[in-house]
């Protein structure tokens, strides 16, 4: 008899995502397809005009990982105290790559995202780096 460890994908709990910035509804659908939960700013009780530091603080308090299309939030995350959550920046300049395809590529490359890391998804790559102060 041989021992086979359980499939790691069966033991990874789902992530809870705050969607920030202009995104298609397909992003939330893609996250749910990967068995995660997605909430927009209004559902999280954050006013749309909230500044990036307020958004990050609300994500910290609500224990939400952040997915954004807004580079000002990324800049704020690099200056903020450690978030202890993952931040994903969908940096998709053109219409060549759909946002939901970018989410699929992210989770194909990284099954589980690490807290205090910034994942930047471009048209052709997924890059990861540690957030400053972590």
Secondary structure per residue as TSV (DSSP state, phi and psi in degrees):
chain	resnum	aa	ss	phi	psi
A	1	X	-	360.0	136.1
A	2	X	-	-117.1	151.3
A	3	X	-	-94.5	129.7
A	4	X	-	-121.3	118.0
A	5	X	-	-61.5	151.6
A	6	X	-	-63.4	152.5
A	7	X	-	-59.5	119.7
A	8	X	G	-57.9	-31.7
A	9	X	G	-65.8	-18.8
A	10	X	G	-82.4	-16.7
A	11	X	T	-107.0	-0.6
A	12	X	-	-87.3	119.3
A	13	X	-	-70.1	152.8
A	14	X	-	-66.9	153.4
A	15	X	-	-97.8	155.2
A	16	X	E	-112.3	122.8
A	17	X	E	-112.3	136.9
A	18	X	E	-98.7	122.8
A	19	X	E	-94.1	122.8
A	20	X	E	-127.7	133.2
A	21	X	S	95.7	170.8
A	22	X	S	-68.4	118.9
A	23	X	-	-141.3	155.2
A	24	X	-	-80.5	159.0
A	25	X	H	-62.5	-20.2
A	26	X	H	-64.7	-23.3
A	27	X	H	-64.7	-49.3
A	28	X	H	-60.3	-40.3
A	29	X	H	-62.3	-41.7
A	30	X	H	-65.1	-40.8
A	31	X	H	-63.6	-42.5
A	32	X	H	-65.4	-34.6
A	33	X	H	-61.9	-31.8
A	34	X	T	-90.8	13.9
A	35	X	T	68.6	30.8
A	36	X	-	-107.1	171.4
A	37	X	E	-110.1	139.9
A	38	X	E	-126.8	133.5
A	39	X	E	-128.3	143.1
A	40	X	E	-88.9	178.0
A	41	X	T	-59.7	-44.5
A	42	X	T	-64.3	-42.9
A	43	X	T	-64.4	-28.2
A	44	X	T	-85.4	-0.9
A	45	X	T	78.3	23.9
A	46	X	-	-107.9	124.8
A	47	X	-	-65.6	144.8
A	48	X	T	-58.5	-28.0
A	49	X	T	-88.0	7.7
A	50	X	-	-61.2	140.5
A	51	X	-	-74.3	159.6
A	52	X	H	-56.0	-38.1
A	53	X	H	-65.2	-36.0
A	54	X	H	-66.5	-39.4
A	55	X	H	-62.7	-45.3
A	56	X	H	-64.4	-40.1
A	57	X	H	-64.9	-40.9
A	58	X	H	-64.5	-38.7
A	59	X	H	-65.0	-41.9
A	60	X	H	-61.0	-49.4
A	61	X	H	-64.5	-39.1
A	62	X	H	-85.1	0.8
A	63	X	T	53.4	49.3
A	64	X	-	-111.0	135.6
A	65	X	E	-75.9	157.2
A	66	X	E	-118.3	132.1
A	67	X	E	-120.4	125.0
A	68	X	E	-139.0	160.0
A	69	X	S	-114.8	6.4
A	70	X	-	-104.2	115.1
A	71	X	H	-69.3	-21.3
A	72	X	H	-68.0	-31.8
A	73	X	H	-68.7	-37.4
A	74	X	H	-64.2	-43.1
A	75	X	H	-61.2	-44.3
A	76	X	H	-62.9	-39.5
A	77	X	H	-63.7	-29.8
A	78	X	H	-75.5	-16.6
A	79	X	H	-106.6	-14.2
A	80	X	S	-81.2	161.7
A	81	X	S	-59.7	159.4
A	82	X	-	-51.2	133.1
A	83	X	-	-84.5	-27.2
A	84	X	S	60.9	25.3
A	85	X	S	-139.6	166.6
A	86	X	-	-84.9	148.8
A	87	X	E	-125.9	128.6
A	88	X	E	-116.8	128.5
A	89	X	E	-110.8	112.4
A	90	X	E	-85.5	96.2
A	91	X	-	-100.9	76.4
A	92	X	-	-113.3	100.6
A	93	X	-	-69.4	-42.9
A	94	X	S	-111.5	-174.7
A	95	X	S	-88.8	2.8
A	96	X	S	-63.3	-36.7
A	97	X	S	-114.4	124.8
A	98	X	-	-75.8	149.4
A	99	X	H	-62.6	-38.8
A	100	X	H	-68.5	-32.5
A	101	X	H	-64.7	-36.5
A	102	X	H	-64.7	-40.3
A	103	X	H	-63.2	-42.8
A	104	X	H	-60.9	-42.6
A	105	X	H	-63.9	-39.2
A	106	X	H	-57.9	-50.1
A	107	X	H	-79.0	-16.6
A	108	X	H	-71.7	-39.5
A	109	X	H	-78.4	-41.5
A	110	X	-	-125.5	108.6
A	111	X	S	-67.5	-37.3
A	112	X	S	-134.2	129.3
A	113	X	-	-88.4	149.4
A	114	X	-	-96.8	136.1
A	115	X	T	-59.9	153.1
A	116	X	T	62.4	30.0
A	117	X	E	-122.7	145.8
A	118	X	E	-105.7	121.0
A	119	X	E	-105.1	117.9
A	120	X	E	-105.9	120.4
A	121	X	E	-107.0	116.9
A	122	X	-	-107.5	-174.7
A	123	X	S	-60.8	-30.3
A	124	X	S	-122.1	-9.9
A	125	X	-	-141.4	163.6
A	126	X	E	-125.0	116.3
A	127	X	E	-111.8	148.0
A	128	X	E	-131.9	140.3
A	129	X	E	-148.8	157.0
A	130	X	E	-76.6	138.9
A	131	X	-	-73.5	140.0
A	132	X	T	-58.3	148.2
A	133	X	T	82.6	0.0
A	134	X	-	-90.6	360.0
